[in-house]
Amino acid sequence: MNGAALLDMTAVEPELELIGLAISDTRVALQAGGVIDLAGLDDRIAAICAALEIHPPETARAMLPKLLVLVQDLNMLSAACAQVQADTELALRRVSVSRASQAYGKPPLSPIPGPSRD
């Protein structure tokens, strides 16, 4: 949905719901090991913010509970992305240690748990 279509406040609420569903679907795909695509999400949110800015505060304030849910959803997605990144880094470190051990003909050592000391 483009920004011009969101100038009508009746379009803002359904767009917030669609974005919420897209974020939920993205978290599910991420947890399943899939590739995620967040292209355009920032534009959709910017369009909502722009639409809310042109309306009187009391009208826009009615959307506050849904906006807070959106922020929570985005925070959960961000945490899920960070966890996948951390898990990926750990897995790559394990593979690297294993390959190095194999290359030198020694049995692989268990990696030291915890954050990388790079």
N, C-alpha and C positions, 0 to 999 in steps of 0.2 A: 504494500500500500504506500502511495507517495504522500509527501507532506501536505500537499494541497487537499487531498481527500480527508486528512485528519483535522482540518480546520473546524469541522463540525464535531462537537463534543460527543455526539452519539456514535461516532466512528472510533473514538479513542478507547472506550471500554472493550469492544470486541478485539481491537488490535492488541491491547494489553493481554487479553486472554490468549490470543494466537501466539504472541511472543512467549508467554509462560509455557504453553504447550511445546513450542519449539525448543525451549531451554530444557524442559523435562525430557523430551525425546533425545536431545543431545547428550544429557547426562547418562541416559540408558545406553546409548551407542558407545559412549566413552567407557563405561564400566564393562561393556561386552567386548572391549578391545577394538572397536571400530574407529574409523577415521571420522573426525568431526569437521564441520565447516560452519564458521560463524560469520561468514561474509554477509554484509548487509544488516547485521543485527544492530550495529551502532547507528546506522542511518535510520532504521525504524524507531529506535528509542529517541534519537534526536528529533524526529518528526513529531513524536508524542510530546516531548518537552516543548517544542516550538508551538504546538497547538495549545498546550496548557498555558503558555505565557501570554497569549493574546486574549484570554478569557479573564473575567473578573476573578479575583482570588477565591471567593466563596464557591464559584462554579468549579474551578480547578481543584480546590481542596477536597471536593467529593471523591476525587480519584486517588487521594493520598493512601488509603488502605491498600488499594491494588498496586500502587507504586511501591509501597513497602514490601509487599509480597514479591514483586519483581526484583527488588534489591536483594532479598533473601535468596531467591532462586539463583540470581547471578553469583552471589557469594558462595552458594553450594557448588555451582558449576566451577567456579574458580578453584575451590578447595579440591574438587575431584580432578581437575586438570593438574594441579600441583602434586597430588598423590600419584597420578599416572606418571608424571615426569620423574618423581623420586623413585618409583618402582622400576621405571625403565633404566634410569642411571644405575641402580643397584644391579639389575640383570646384566647390563653391559659390563659393569665392573667384574662380575662373576665370570662372564664369558672371557673377558680379557685375561684374568688371572689363570683360568683354565687353559687357554690357548698358549700363554707364555710357559706354563708348566709342561704342556705337551711338547712344545718346541724344544725345551731343554731336557726332555726325557725324565722329568721328575713328576711324582704324583702331585695333582693339584692340591694346593693348600686352601683351607676354608678362608674366605675373605673376612676381614675384621668387620664386624657389624658396626653400624653407625655412619655418621656423615663422612663424606670424602674429605681428605685433608689436602686437597689440591691447592 
